[in-house]
Amino acid sequence: MSARSERAGHLLDLLAAEHPDAHIALDYTTPLELLVATILSAQCTDARVNMVTPALFALCRTPADYLALPQAELEELIRPTGFFRNKARAIRECCASIEQRYDGRVPETLDELVTLHGVGRKTAAVVSSNAFGRCDGIAVDTHVGRVSRRLGLTRHTDPVKVERALMRLFPRERWLQVSDVLIFHGRRVCEARRPRCAECAVRDLCPSAHLFL
């Protein structure tokens, strides 16, 4: 194990101990529900998505159900999540891909998921890891990217490059934990504008702490 990987593992251990409840915040019971919820979470809080999805999931249980639902009705159901027209279109096109390519079943692997219309690596990683227990990648959102850079785990700003850097630093079996823990830390402590470094469990190991203290 390299010194950089050893340091990264130590940081993750400390942060995991600080956030033992770290987990995906979206509510779902099936892979399709998680896929739809993740699409809705773009530029929207998970809490707001969770307020919208119960009514949506009660109506739509399969990709065919989403395709049968009129566009205007779907838009109205998801309106509170913002960008509802684009999101409704993305959900319907994604469901059409599932119907046409995978016989109505959400595929399990990241490589398969990114073939669905409108599904990027972050969404694919969320679904493959949480819904299917696979370790095909690391979901990199704004929190993961920001915290990774501040901790000196990467200098990249491009999410794909951040993901690759993290995948090299951490063993595959910890990839889901990396995403969950860094997201929780980014929301609770390492906030974008005013990180609470004085309360941070890894303050003494963070190369960015002096910038904010």
N, C-alpha and C positions, 0 to 999 in steps of 0.2 A: 504494500500500500504506500502510495506517495505521501509526502508531507502535506500536500494540499488536500488530498482526500481524507487524511487523518484529521486535519483541522476542520474540514467540512463536516465530517461525522461527529466530531465533538460539539460543534455549533448546533447541529441538528439534535443531538442528545439533550443539550441544555434547553433548547427551545421546545422540544417535545415535552420535557418535564414541566416547563412553564405553561404549556397549553395541552394538558392531557386530554382535553375534550375536543381537540381539533378533528374536524370531520367535514364532509361536504354539507353545505347548509341548505341545499335544495331538497324539497320533499318530493319523493317519488316511490313507486312500488314496482315499476317495470322498466326495462331498458328504454322503451319508447317514451315513457313519461319523462325519464331523465334527459333523453335527447331533446325533447321539446322544451323542457324547462331550461336547459342549458342555452338553447337558441334564444329563448325569451330573456335570459339574464344579461344579454349584451347591453351595456350602457344602462343597466337597471340593477337595483339591489335584489339580492336573493329573497329578502323578506317580502318585497313587493311581488315578486314572482310567485312566492308561496301563497299569497293572498288571492292570486288570479287562477292558479292551476286547479284547485279542487273542482270548480264548476266546469272548467275545460275538460279535465280528465273524466268527469262523470259522463260527458257527452261523447268523448272520443277515446276509444280503447284500442283501436287498430289504425294503421296507416290509411286504410280504406275509409274509416270514419272521418278522418280529417279531409280527405279528398271529396267526400260526400257533403261535408258542411259548406254552405255557401261562403264565399270569400268575405262578404260583408258581415256575416254573423261571426266568423272567426275573428275578424278585425275588432269587432265590438267586445268580444270576450277578453281579448288580450290588450285592449286599448291602454289600461293603466301602466303597462310596462314600457310604453313609449315606442316610437318608430313602428307602430303596430301594423301599418300597411306592408312595410318591408318584411317584418317578422312573419306575418301571415303568409306572405308569398313564399318566404324561405321554408316555412314548415310544410306547406303544401307541396312544394317542389322536392323537398327532402323525402316526404312520404311517397311521392310518385317514384322516386329513385328506389326506395325500399321495395315497393310493389313490383317494379319492373325487373330489378336486378337480383333481389334476394327473397322473392316469393312472400313478401309481406312481413319478414322477420328482420329485426335490427341486427346487422352483422356485428360480430364480436371484436374483431381485430382493428387496430388503429388504421392499418393500411386499407382495410375494406371500408371503414367508416368515412375516411376522407374522400372516397369516391362518390359519396352521396352529395347531391347538389347543396351547396351552401354550408357544408361542414368542413371546418378547418382543423388543424392539428390540436388546438386547445380543446375544442368541443369533443373531438374524437378521443383524446386522452382521458377526458373526464368520464365519458361513457364506457370506454373499454376497461378502465381501471375500477370504477365504482360499481358498474352494473354487471361486469363479467369477471372481475377479479384478476384481470390481466395486467402485466407490467410491460406495456408496449411503448410507453413514453411518459413524459411529465407535463401536466397541464400548466402552462405559463400564462397567467393573467397579469394585470398591472401590479398587483401586490407581490406576486412571486418575482417578477422582473425587478421591481424597485428594491425589495429586501435583499435579493441576491446581489445586486450591484453595491448596495450600502455595506453589506457584509464582506465584500471583496471576493465573492464566489465567481463573479464574471464582470467584464466591462461592457459586454454587449447590450445593445438596446433592442435589437431585433429578437422577437420571441422565439423563433426557431433556433437562432444561435445561442440564446440563453438556455433553451431546453437541452441542446447538445452539450453545452458546458456542464450543466447539472448532471446529465446522464453519465458523463465521464467521471464526475466527482463522487457519486453515490452508487452503491450497489443496487442492482435492479429491484431487489425485494424492498427497498426503501423509497422507491420513486413516488408511490402514492402518498406516503408520509411526508415527503419533501413538499409536495404541493399543498397538502392540508395544513401543515404546520406553518409554512411561510405565509399562506393566506391569512390564517388566524393572527399571526404576529403582525402582519401588515395592517390588519383592521384594528387590532386592539392597542398596539404599541407603536410600531414603526409607520406611523401615518405619513401621508405624502407631504403635507405642508408643515406640520409640527410634530415630528416624532418625539415620543416621550422617553428620551434616552436615559433620563435619571431613573426610570422604572424598569429599564431593559435588563433581562437576565444575561445578555451577552455583551453588555456595554463595554466591558474591559477588553473584549476580543474584537470589537468592531472598529475598523479603520475610519469609519465615518462619524463616530460619536462626537469627536471633538468639534465637528462642524456645527453641532446643534446644542451642545451643553453650554 
